[in-house]
Structures are given as C-alpha cells and as structure tokens.
Amino acid sequence: MVDYEVTVYTGDRINATTVNPVHIKLVGTDGESDRTWLKSLIIFRGAVSTYTVSCPKSLGQLVLIELDKRRFLILPGDAWFPNKVEVKSPENNIYTFPIYCWINDEETHRFREGKALRIFDESNSLGQYSREQELSQRSVDYGWDLYAPGVPYTIKADGPLSLPDKVQFSFTKSTEFAFTATTGLVELQIKGLADNQENWENLDDINDVFHNKDTPLSDYVEEHWEEDWLFAYQYLNGTHPTLIQRCKTLPDNFPVTDDMISMPDGSNLTQELNQGNIYLCNYKNLDGMTANTVQGVQQYLMAPLVLLHKRPDDKLMPIAIQLKQTPAEDNPIFLPTDSKYDWLTAKIFVRSADFSEHQLNAHLLRTHLLAEVFAVSLLRNLPMVHPLHKLLVPHTRYTLQINELARERLIGPTGVFTLFAATGGETLLKVLARSLSAITYRSLCIPEDIADRDMQDVPNFYYRDDGLQLWNIMFKFVQGIIQYYYKSDNEVQRDSELQTWVGDIFEHGFLSHPQSGIPQSFTTVPELIKFATMVMFTSSCQHAAVNSGQYDYGGWMPNCPPTLQRPPPTKKGTTSEATMLQTLPPINVTAQGMATVWLLSRQSSDFVPLGHYPEDHFSEEIPCKLQKDFKAELDMLSNAINDRNKDLEIPYTYLDPKNVENSVAI
C-alpha cells in the first residue's frame, strides 16, 4: 500500500463550513484511488485539514480529483467552499488542485491539477474527457441571451439569484450592497424627498439631500461648479475622459468664427486651431434621440458641440457651446461673454448630455456590458486548466451579478434610470445600439485611443498619464504569461478553445461587425497578448476611471443633471436664475439620482485591488513570479501617483492601482 497526503483548504468566508461528509477520489495516469471519506465531522471555514488516502500502488502522475459532498441521515444539506486541495504523493511530488467554488449539491465534481494545459497538451484521455465535460456543463450554466437588438448579448438568467453560485456575490458583498442601497432610500423617505415632485427654490437646498455623505471632492465641486476651468477640467480627469479630442478643423455644423472668440495675446481662433490648442467635445451620438417623459413631464436632451482652448498657462477653458447639431437661428452659439445665466444654462445642458453619454456609452456599454461578454465567453469556452482562464478569471469576479442587478434596478422597466433619466426607456437602447455600431477595437486600447484623439501632449491629463502606465505594466505582465505558454504563432493557431473564445466575443459582444476591428480569430502571439491586455484593462482600469468618481462629480446634481425639464434657450438674453431652477430636475428626481451615484461609488469591504490574487489559479513557478512582479510594479506606480497628487489641488486617484478593483464589481 502507498499513502497520499491530502490537504484540504476551506475558504475563510461566511457559510463555507460544512457538516456533510466529503469524499475524494484521486485519478492518475496509472489508476485511481477508491472514493475516500475525509473523516471530519465538521469542516470549518478557513480550516486547513490533512487526510490520508491509501492505494494498493502508485497512481502515476495525478491528473484530477473528484470531490462530492453528500447529506448524512438527518443532517441538513449545506454549502461548502473549498479553496484548493494539495496532494503529496509517495514520490514526494506536490500536486495542487485549484477549486474556489461552492459545492452545494450531491454531484461529483472534477478538478484538474493546477498546471495550465492547452487543449493540444492533453495526452490523457481522462483529462480530455474531464475538459469536455466541464465545458459541456458550462455551456448550460452560462448561456447567451439577446437583451435587445443592436446591443451586446448578456448572460441568460432569471435574475441575479438564478446565476450559478460560483459567480454570485459573497455573503459580505450581498449584505453590504443591500444595506447601502436601503439606507440611502430610507434617508430619502425620512427627509420627505423621495416623493416630492416640486422644483428646487434655491440651490442651497440641494445640500440637504445627502449632506452627511459628501466627499471632499463633491464639496469642492459644489463650490466651484459654475467656474469655466472646472467645467473643462472634467473632460480630462472627471468621470468621462474619453470624449475630448484635439480639433484642427472645425466641423461644418459648428460655425464658430474668429470675431466671436476673444483670445489672449492678440491671437485668434484660426491661429489657435493651427497651433493645436483647440479641443472639441462632440455629443453627436445623442443627436435625434427622443428624451424621456418623467412623471408625466416631457424632458429635454441635447446633442451639444463644445469648443475648448488651451491657454498659454496650460489651463483648458470652454470658449463656445452649440446645444444642437444643426446650425440655425434658434440654435445660438453660446460664449463666455454672454450673460451669466445664458452661459451657465448652456453649460448645464452640456453637463446633462454628458451624464447620458458617460453613463450609457463610456460606462455601461464600454465597461459593464463588454466585461460581461468577456466573462461569459471565458466561462463558456475556456476550462479552468486553460492558461487564459487562469489569467483572466480574476477579472470576472461579481461582474455577472452586478450587471443582472443593473438590468433589474437601473435600466429595467421600474429602474431608476428608466424612470428618472432623460435617456431612460426606449432611448437607452437606441443610444446603446448606436454606440456599439460605432465602437472600435482601437478605442478600447488606451495607447491607440489617446493617439487617435491626438491627446498625447495636452497638459494635466492624469487619466492619460496613469492609464498609459497601467496599460504598459499590464501588457508586460500579460506578455510574460502568454509567451510562457505559447512559444510560436502556430501554437496560438492550434488552440481551438482560444479561437472559439475570441470568436464568441466577436459574435455576441460586437454582433459580428467587422468594421469594429475586433479580431475574429488569433493568428499570432502578439495579437493574443494585445487582446488579453485589452480585456483585462477594460474590466479593471477603464471601469475604475469612469465609475469611481460618480459621486465626487455627480453628488452635486447641478454639475451632472440626469435630466432637464425645460427646453434650451433659443435666443440669448432669455435666461435667469429662476429659469435655471425650473430647468433642473425636481426634488425627488435629484434625490434618486444622487442616491444612485452614491451607491455606485461605494467600495465593498471585500474589494480586491488590481494585481492582488487571493485565489491561486497558477501553480508553476514562472507565472507565480510574474504575478509578484506585476504587483510590485503596480505598488511603485501607486507610490508615484501619491507623490504627484500631493501637489495637486484636485488629486487624481481613480487609477491609483490601490483604488482599481480587479473586476467590474460595482
């Protein structure tokens, strides 16, 4: 007889304990053990328990283990969360089997040894069979669903709690999320704000909505929101830093002339255009979209064009605003030299348009929905033993459930966005479809996106500075992992699972639009490295950039109105403080919007920062070292960002690696 030493690591999470008997079977190249009871009356959360499995002879190289948990007599069935199993063979070899999932049924579950294997590496029929069975079950558990024509497919589910246990929130995350949402709504009810449809009588009253939930930056925005420099600054370092682009030639539908604009130092608009000092923000994506009806009142949504100037002191300032795409007598070009409320009202309409474009395109589509597509395709097509699954699965954590919650509570028939935002309801789907049809692979890769927008040298662009450094660090890490497993282009081409994965993304995420530039297959190692980097960056860094500052900049509603209830001025000199207050959303709409952005900006206590891997999916020495090096480089970048921020009036913290979550989890 020979003995195998089996060590079971149970997750240190709430409800991970089991009182049900657990059995294991070891399967190797030369045989398999008997199904053996791990003789514990209770396996506690966080426990590290060691057992002996005896066999008549050596099993050879271990290929997989089988685990099952059965109810015993009158004991209730329960869930168990093992992290991993380590097996020491009679030959003193150590095998690690990553698990990291709930086992709450009485089925037999197979788990592969931790060494990553591509499909053409499978030389053992048992391993191949296990691989096929795993993907067969995954195709059932993670089906595609057509949410609406023209938008990315979603996970097929009947609500958040119908998702497989493996991808649901932890108990901690669920409890905190529910508590945060409930306390916000209860506070609104107590203050009598949730159902108050009256207009604001003065701006100071808005302070009372969430006065105790202010952040230093939301207070700062409240104080300075009317100032032109902060209006412009948000295009660089606010929640929507992906719209602005350098402008060398004015669009034909934006007839700003030299005599309209006052420039310092005797310059003029034409000269500044030629010198590359003019920037454009164009909301053409919203053109022709019908605004929502909120509480029986027709709302208004513009598709503005905004011109910005980089002054000699390197400060960016707005110099012209046109609120609709088509020039006309009743569509004036507003200027900083106009009356206070003409100019301020124009900026409010821009900020409201920016709310819609940011939330639907930059945030919902380009991070949440694409991250969901990446996650579903990964779970359907790449088994746990695949190197790309090991690399990317940490960046799928909680994404499916947070998106199901969004479809239920934000953009569903009774969702906050549907009921209270200018682009709620049918318009939301139209904006998403138009946005997806225009999306490009280059725009999802920050080095190319910055270059295409010609934003390489604009000063004080911290999103660009931090984002490019994160991309480069991430690219180096991904390159190291992929080149360890794929030594040639031929190996990439031979990996049928890899090809199915990217083909599934092209079909269900980008609706097979070739103009997007999204690869339909991989032919080279560099193609795979770039694509995997984009997936990881989108699901972590890009989401942090467009999500984390929502309450900082939207906690003061006039800076980010979710809707507006009066039409824009059709000629100058017709605005006042009273008309501005009548244009802003009413009290209950304001309260609902602020409660939502507050909820979506909260960090959970089980937040996992970028570069932290609490689950050991890799077991080989080199990939594990690459993970440590990745974290070390991120720590260095974090220190550099903190040093820079000490000298900034508004610290840019959203892409500090310590503040970037590994996945789209909120």
N, C-alpha and C positions, 0 to 999 in steps of 0.2 A: 504493500500500500504506500502511496505517496500523499503528502498533505499540501494543500494550498491554503495560504493565509489570506483571508478575505476581510478587508476593512471597509466598512460602510460609513460614509459621511452623510449625515442627515442635515438638511438645511436649517439654519438658525432663523426661522421665520415663524410667525404665528400660525398655529394649526398644522405644523409639519409633523407633529408627533403621531404615531400610530400604535394602536393596541391590537391590531390584526396580525396574525402570523405572516411573515415574509419568507419566501423561498427563493433560492437562487440555483441556477444551473450554469456551469462553465462549459463553453464549447470551444474546442481547439481543432487544430489541423489533424490530430491523430485520435480524436474521440471526444466524448463529452462526459461530464460527471452526472451522477444522479441528481434529481431535483432535491435540494437540501434545505431543510428548515433552519433559518438563522435563529437560534434558540434564545430569543428575548421575549419577555412578557410584554414589555413596552419599549419601543424605540423612540427616545425623546428627541425633540427639536435640538439641533446643534450637537447631537451626540456623535462621537467617533467610536464605532463598535467593531471589534475584531472577532472573527469566527474562523473555524477550520472546516474545510471541505476535503474529504478524503476520497481518493480514487485508486482503483487497482493498479493503474500505471499512469505515466505522464501523458498529458493531453496534447503535447507538442506546443506549437505557438498558439496562444489564445486568440480567438477571432472575435467572439462576442460573449455576452452573458444574457441569460434570461431571468427576469425578475417577475414575481407575481405576489399579490397580497390578497389573501382570502379571509372572509369573515369566519370567526370561530364561535360555534354554538350560539349563545345569546348575546355575544358582544356585537355592538353596532358596527356597521361599515364606516370607515373613515378615510380621510385623505392622508397621503404620506408624500413628503417632498425630499427625496434623496438628491444630494448634490452630485456625488460620484461614488464609484466603487474602485478600490485598488486591490489587486491580487498579486501576491508574491508566490511565484511558482517554486517547485522543488529545486529548480535550477538557479534560483535566486534572481530571476528576472522579475521586474515590476511592470505590471500592466495597469493602465488607468482607463476607466470607462466613464466618460462624462455623461451625466443624466440631466440634472437641472430641470426637472418637470414633475408635475403632480402625478401620482398613481392613486386613483380613487375607485378603480373598478377591480374586477377579479380576472381580468385578461392577462395573458402572458405578454410581457414587453421585452423586446430585444434591444440591446445597446452594444454598439461597436467599440472596440478598443480605440484609444484616443489618437493614434497615429492617423493623420489625414491620408485618405486614399481617393484618387480619381477613379472614374469608372473603369478605365482600361488597366488600372493596377490590380483589380480584383482577380486573384488567381484561385480563390477558394470558392467552391460552389455554395457553401453555407453563407459566406459573406455576400455573394452576389444575390442569393435568394433573400437575405435579410434586407439588402438595399432595395430590391424591387418591392418587397412587402411594405417597407417604410414609406416609399413614395406612393404606392397604391393607396395606403391609408391617408396620407397627406392630401392626395388629390380629392378625397372625400371631405376631409376636415376643413380644407382651405379652398373652397370653390370660388369662382368668379361670379359677380353679379353686375348686370348693367343697371347702374343707378339712374342714368338719363342719357339720351342720345347726345353725342358730341363731347362727353366728359369721360375721364378715366374710369375704368371698371373698379369696383370695390369688392371687399370680402363678402361672400354670401353668408348672411347671418340674420337671425330674427331678433336682433337687439344685442346690446353689449354682453349680457349674461349668457347668451347662447354660444359665445365663442369658446373654442377649446380652452381648457383650464391653463394650458401652457402659456397662452398669450394674454390672459386676463391680468388685471391689476392685482398686486399683492393686497392682503388684508389692510396693511398700513396705508397704502396708496388709496384704496377704496374709501376707507374711513375718513382720511384727511380730505379727500376731494369732496365727499358728501357733506362733511362738516363745514368746509369753506363755502360751498355753494349755499347751504342752508342758512348759515349765519349772515351772509350778505343779504339774502332775501328777507330774513326776519327783521334785520335792521331797517330795511326799506319800509316794511309793513309798520313797524313801530313808529317810525317817523311820519307815517302817512304819505309817503312819496310814491309808493308802488302803483297807486290807482289815481293819482292826481293828474288830470289832463290839462291843467291850466298852464299858461305860458309863464316864463320867468319874468318877474317885475324888475329885477336888477341882477347883475352878475354876481354880486357878493353872496346872494342866497345859495348859489351853487355849491359854496363851501360846505353847506350843511349836509350834503348827500353822504359823503364818506370822510368826514373831517378827520376822524381818528385813523384813517388808513392811508393818509398821504405819505409819499416818499419825498426825500429831499429834492429830487428832480421834478416831481409833479408840482411841488410848491414853487419851484423855480420857474417852471413853465407857466403857472398861473400868473406869476408876477411879470413875466416878460413876453407873453404870447402875442401881444399886439406889435412887437418890435420886428422890423423887417429882417434883421440879421438872424433871429431865431427861426423865422419862417423859412429862410433859405438854408440855415444850418441843418434842419431836419432832413433835407434831401441828401445830405452826406452821412449823417450819423444818427438819424432818428430810426423809426421802425421800417422805413421804406427807402433804403439807399440804392435801389436797383433801377430807378426810373430816369434819373438825371443823365444827360449826355451833353457832350460839347457840341456847339452849334456853329458851323462855319457859314452856312447859308440859311436864311430864314425860310420857313415853309411858306408856300404860296398863299396859304389860308391864314397867315398871321402877318398882316401888313403894317408892321411897326416901322416907322421912318426915323431918320436922323433927327428931324426937328421935334419929334415927340420926347426924345430922351435927353436928359441933361447929364453929361459925362464930366468927370473931373479932369483937370489939366488940359482943357481945350480939346480933348479927344471927342470922337463921335461914334455912333453905333457901328457904322461901316468899318471904321478903323479897328474897333474892338473885336468885331467879328473876324477880321483878317488876322488879328494877333492871337486869336484863340481864347479870348477872355469872356466869351458869351456861352451860356449853357441853357438848354431847353428841357422843360418837363412837359410832355405831351400826353394828355389823357384821352387820346383818340379811341382807345379801347372801349370807352363808355359812350361814344357817340351814338345817338339814336336809341339808347336804352330808355325804356319807359320806367319812370320812378314809381315806387310802391305807393299804395294807399295805406296810411297808418291811422287807425282809429277813425276811419271814415273820412280822413283829410288827405287830399292829393299832395304828394311830396314832390320835391324838385331835385334833379340830379343833372349836373353839368358835365361837359367834357372839355375842360379848360386847356389852354396853352399858356405856359408861364415862361417868361424870359428872365434869366438871372445874369448878373455881371460880376466878374471877379475884379474887385477894385485893386488899386496899387498896394493897399495894405493887406492884401490877400483875403479880405473878407468878401464872402459871397452875399449879394444883395439882389432882391427882386426889382426889376425895372419895368415890367409890363405884364398885364394879365388880360387875356381874352377868354370869356367864360364858355363860349360855344365855338364849335369847329368852323362854322361857315361865317365869313365876314358879312356884316350887314349893318344898316344904320341903327337897328335896335340891339346890336351886339357890340357895344363900345369897347375900346381897349383902355383898360384902367391903368393909371400911372401913380407912382408915389406922390406926385404933385397934386393929385386930386384931393377933394375934401377928405377929412379923416374917416368918415363913415362910408364914403364911396370905396375908398381903398381897403378899409378893414372888411367891408362886406364882400368885396371881391376875393380877398384872401380867405374868408370863411367858406365861400363856395368852393375854392380850390382845396382847402383842407377837408371838406366833406367829400369831395370827389376822391381825394387821396385816401380817405378812410375806406371807401369801397374798392378802389383799385388795389390798395395794400391788402385788405382782408381777403378778397376773393382771388386775386392773381398771385401776388407775391407770397402770401401766407398760406391760404387754403390749398390752392392748386399746386404751387411750386414746391411746397414742403409737405404738407399733410397728405394730400392725395397721391403725390408721386412716391412719398415714402411708403404709403400703403401698398402701392403697386409693387415697389421693390420688395417689400416684406412678403406679400402673398406669393409672388413668383419664386422667391427664395425658398419659402416653406413648401411649395408645391414641387419644386424641381431639383433641389439640391439636398441630399440626405445629410444627416448630422456629421458623417465621416468625411464629407467633401471639404476641401480646404477653403473654398469660398463661403461655404456655410459657416465654418468656424470663424472666418474673418468678419463676416457681415451680420451674423445673428445678434450680436450685442446691440446693433444699431436698429433693431426692430422692436425693442422692448416697449411694451404698452401701446405701440402705435395703432394696432387694430382696434383696441378698445377705446382709445381716446377719439378715434375717428367715428366709431359707432355712436359714441356719446354726442359727438358734434352733429351727426346726422339726426339724432333724436332730439337734442335740446337746443341746438343753434339754428340749423338750416332746415329742420323738418317742418311739417305743417303748423305746429304750435311753438316753434323755436323762436328764440329771442331775435335772431337776425331776420327771420321771416316776418315777424310781427312788427318790428320797430326800425329796421334799416331801410334806407332808400332803395337798395338793390335787393331787397328780400323777395321771396316768391319766384315767379317765372323769370324775372330779370336776372336773378342769381345764376340760374342755369344757362341763360344766354351769354352772360359775361364769362362764365367758366368755359363754355364751348368756344367762344371767340378767342379767349386767351390761349386755350390749348391748341387751336389751329395755328396760332402764331408762335408757339413756343419752339425754341431751337436748342439743340444739344450744346452749342457754343454758349448760350446764355445761362446754362446750368453749370458751366465750368468757370469759376471766377476769374482766372487769368485771361481767358478769351472774352468774357463779358466785359471786363474793365477795358480791354483793348478795343473792343467793338464800339463801346460808348466813348472812347477817347478820353478816359478819365485817369490816365496814368500819372499825371503830374499836378492835378488840382490840389492845392494845399489843404491841410487839416481834414483829410478824408480818412478817418480812422477805421471805418468799415473796410475800406480797400487795404489799408496797411496791415491790419490784423488778419483779415480774411486771406490775403495772399500768403502771409507767413504760415497760417494754419494749413492752407492748401499744400504748400511746399513740404511742410513737416509730414502731413498725412500722405502725400504722394510718395515720399521717401519710404515711409513705413509700408504702404501697400506694395510698392515696388519690391521691397525686400521679401515680403511674404510670397508674392506671386512668382518672383524669379526663383525662389527656393523650390517651389513645386512644379513650375513649368520652365523647362530648360530650353525649349525651342517653340517656334510658331506651330510646328507640326503637332506638338502635344496639345496646344490650345485647340487646334482644329479637330483633333481626335476626341476631345471631351464632349460627348453628345449631351451630357447633362448641362454643361455650361452653355452650349449653343441653345438648348431648349429654354434655359433661364432667360437669356437676353432676348430671344425671340418672343417669349411670353410677355416680357416688358414692352417690347415694341408694339405688339398687337393690342394688349389690354391697357397699357398706360398711355400710348401715343396713337392709338387707333390706326396703326399701320400707315401713318402719314410719312412718306419718305422725305418730304421737304423739311421735316424736323431735324434730320441729320442723325437721329438716334440709330446706332448700329442694329442691324437685324441679325447679325452673327459676328463672331470674332474670327479673325484670320491671323492676328499677330499677338505676341505678348504685350507690346506697348498699348495696343487697343484695349486689351483686358485691364491693364493697370490703370489707364485713364478712366475707363468706365467705372471700375470699382471705387476709385477715388471720388468720382462724382457722386456715386450712390452714398458713400459714407459721409461726404461733406454736406450733401443736401439733407440727410437725415439727422444731422447733428448741428454743424456750424451755421448753415444757412437758416435753419429753423430758429436757432437762438438769436440770430441777427434780426429777424423780422417778428419774433414773438416776445422776447424778454422785456422790451421797452414799452409794451402796450399801455400799461398803467402810468408809467412815467410821463408819456406824451398824451395819453388819452384820458387820464384821470381828471384833467381839467377839460371838460366837454367842449367849450368853445374852440379849443385848439384842434379838436378831432370830432366834429359832429357826425353821428351815424346817419343823420338825415336832416333835411331842411324843409320847412313847411310854407315858405313863400317863394315866389319866383324871383329870379335875379333882377336887379335894376336894368331897365332897357335904355336908360339915358342917365347921364351924370347929374348930380345935384338933387336926387330924389330920396336919399337915404338919411337916416338919423339913428340915434341910439334906440328909439322906440321901434323902428322898422327892423333893426338888427335883432332885438329881443324877440320880436314876432317871428322872425325867420328861423331862429334857433329852435331845436326840438322842445316840446313841452316837458314839464317836470318829470312825469313818470317815464317817458322815453329816455330822458337824460339819466335817470336813476338806473333803469335796466341796462343801459349801455355801459355805465360806469361799473356796475356790479359785475358785468360780464368780463370786461377787460381786467378788472381786479382779480377775478377767479383765474383767468388765463395767464396771469403773470406770477401766480404763486408757485414757489418751488417746493416740491414734496420732500419730506424728510428722508425718503429712500431714493432720492436723486442720485444718479450715477454720472460723475463728470467724465468728459471726454478723456480717453486714454486709460480709464480705470476698468479693469476686467475682473469683477468678483467671481465670474464663472470661468473655470479653467478648461476652455474648449481645446486649446492646443496643448500637446504634451511633448513635442520634440524640442530639443534644446535651442535651435536657432530661432524658430518662431517665438518662443518664450522670451528669448533675449531681445528680439526685435520689439516686442511689446514693451519691455522695460525701457529700451532706448527711446521709444515713441513717447512714453510718459515723461521721461527725463527731459526731452526736448520741449514738450508742452509746458513743463514746470518752468523751464528757462524763459519761454515766451511769456508766461504768466507774470513772472518777476519783472520782465522788461515792460510789459503793459502797465503794471502797477507803478513802476518808476515814472513812466511818461505821464500817467494820469495825475500824479501829484502836482503837476504844473498846469493842469487844465482847469478852466472854470467849470466846464461840464465834462467830468471823466467819462470816457467811453469804455464801458465794462462788459458789453454784451458778448464780445468774442474773446474775453479772457477765458482760457481753457477751463479754469476752475468754475466758471459760470455756464459753460456749454454742456448741456446734457447729451449723453451718448446717443439718444434717440428722440424721435418726436413723441413725447410722453405727456404733453400738456397742450 
